[in-house]
Amino acid sequence: MALFHPGTFLLVVLAALGYAFATIGMKMGASGLTFAAVAVMALGLLAAAWAEIIILRGADLGIVYIAIIGVETLVVLGYASWIGEGLNLRQLGGAGLVMAGLAIVAHC
């Protein structure tokens, strides 16, 4: 299974979205743990685990891990921006390094 085959790529996106939703649930729970926060975390982790297990049946762990983190980075940064949490230059640099790593590994 090639990582960037359309079906595999959709699973990478689903796993990244699952992890991102779990992170969003944690942010929701930071101000007060509610049923909604726990539900978002649990559903996100369930979706991420399901998608990642399927991907790992036919792809190498290293590239899958970096691809998921790259997509998750974009989603979480978008959410942070949407809720009004800005990023400083160091954080943007770190995000850029994650994306550069994804680009390097994707061409190997």
N, C-alpha and C positions, 0 to 999 in steps of 0.2 A: 504494500500500500504506500504510494508516494504521498509525502506530507502535503503537497500542494495540489493534490487531486481534488476536484470540487467537493466530493463527499467528505474527504478527510479535512479539508479546510473548514467546512461547515461545522464539523465536530470540534475543531480547534476553537472556532468562534464560540460555540456553545459552552465548551469548558471554560474559556476565558470569561464569558458572560456570567457563568455560574459562580466563579471565584469573585468576580466583580460584585455580583449581587450579595454574596456572603460578606464582602467588605462593606458594602452599603448598609447591610443589616447590622453589622458591628458598629458602624457610625451612628445608626439609629438608636442602638442600644446603649451608646456611650452616655447619652443624656438621661436615660431611664430605660431599663430593660422591660420591654413590653412583648406581648404575644406576637405582634406584627414584626418586631425586630428579630425575634427568634425564628419565626416562620420564614422570613426572607433569608436569614443565614442558612437555615436547614435546607430549604429548597435550592438555594444557590449551590451549596456543597454537594447535594445529591445529584444535581444536573452535571456539575463539574466532574464528579467521580465517575458517573455513568459514561459520559462522553470520553473522558481520558482513558478509561479501561478499554473501550472499543478502539480508540486510536492506537494504544500501545500493543494491540494484537498484531499490528503490522508495521509499526514505525519505531525508530530508535528513541529512547527516552530523552537523550540530550536535545535533539532538535525539537521534539514535541514540547519539552519543558520551556525552552526559549521562545518558541512560537506562542505558546499560551501566555507566558509572561508579557510578551510584546503586545499582544492584543489586549490583555487585561490592563496593561499600563495605559493604553489609549483610552479605554472605557473609564477607568477610575479617574484619570486626569480630567476627562470631559465632565464627569460627575462633580468632581471637586470644583471645577470652574463654574458649573451650573449652580451649585449651592453657595457660590461666592467666596470660596477659599482659594486665594491666589497662590501661585507658586513663586518661590524665589529663584534666583539664577542657579544656585547649586542644585536645587530639585529639578529644574528644567534640564540641567546638564546631565544629571543622573538618568532622567527619562530618555534623553538623547542617546546615552550610552547603551541603554537597554535596546532601543530601536536599532542602533548600529550593530549590536551583537546579533540581533535577529537577521539583519540584512547580510551580515558576513556568513552566518551559519546556513542561511537559506541558499546560498550560492555554492556550497561545498558539495 
